[in-house]
Amino acid sequence: MNFRKTALAVALAGSFAAPLAVHAGGISIDVDVAPPAAVYEQMPARAGYVVTPGYYRYDSDHRQHVWVKGDYQAERRGEHYVASEWSKNKDGRYHFDEGRWEHDK
């Protein structure tokens, strides 16, 4: 996936500013800069597809968050999409979890 290559390159280039961890779900990044409020994108439903909402990625070269537009992905039977998400840690840093597909329970 193109995002993974881009995120990995950005994270490695700026590892001093955005420590990187790779886990089973994908790439995980922690930064000191809070992401802006999410951008509302109106994306109409399409039969057979799931909307993968837009999100901010951290550009360590410019030390700022950059908006990545939402997209459509083909539905996967027995799975649901979990959107990319930023959350604030107890240490005041912001943690990014990449969007991913998970099996339905």
N, C-alpha and C positions, 0 to 999 in steps of 0.2 A: 504494500500500500504506500503511495507517495507520501502521505502524512507521516508515516513512521520514519521514512528515510529523512525527511525534512526535520522532524522533531529530534531525531538522533543526531543529525549534523549540528543543529542549533545547540542542543544540550552539550555536546562534546566540545564545540568551539567556545562555549561560555561556561564551562564546568565550574569555574570559580564563582560564578554568579547564580547558577542554577544546577545544583547537584542532581544527578540523574540516577534513577534506579529502574532496572528492567525486571518486570515480574510477569507472571503467567497471563495477566490481563493486558499487558502492553507496556507502555512507557509511563513513568511516574516522575514528575518534576516538582521541586520546591523552590520558590523564589520569595524575595522580600517585598515585592511590589504587588499590591492588590489589583486584580483585574477590574476594568470598568464594568458598569452595568451591562447586562446582555442586550444585544440588538434584537428587536422584534422583527422577524422575517415572516411575511405571509406566504405560506407554501401550501397550495391546495392539495388535498388528498389525491393520490393516484392509485388506481386499482393494481394490486400486486406489489406495491412498494411501501416502504416505511420512510417517513421523514427523519433524517438524522440532522438535528438542529445545529445551527452555527455555534461557535464558541471562540473564545480568545486563546491564542497560543502565545507563549512568551518568546520574543525575539531578543536573545541575549546580546547580539551585536549592537542593537539600538537601545537595549534595556527598556523595552516597552512591550505592551501587549498588542497583538495584531489580530483583527477579526478574520475568522475563517468562515465563509458562507456555508449555510446548511445545504444539504444534498438529499437525494433519494437513493435508497438501496433496496434491492429486491428482497421481498419478504423471505424469511427462513422458517419453514415449518418446524414447530417445537422450540422456537427460540424467540426472544424479545430483545430489542435494542436498548441499551443503557447509555444515555447521552454522556458526552464529555462533561467534566465538572471540576470547578475550583472550590476548595474549602480552606478555611483558616485553621491552622494548627494551634495547639496550646502555646507554642513558642512564638506566635505572631507571624510566622511565615505562611505562605499560601501554597497549597498542594494541588497539583493537577492530576486527575485520573482520565486517561484517554477513553473515548467512547468504545463500546465493545458489545458483542452479542453474547447473551447468556441463555442457557437452556431453561425452558419453562419448568416449573415444579409440578 
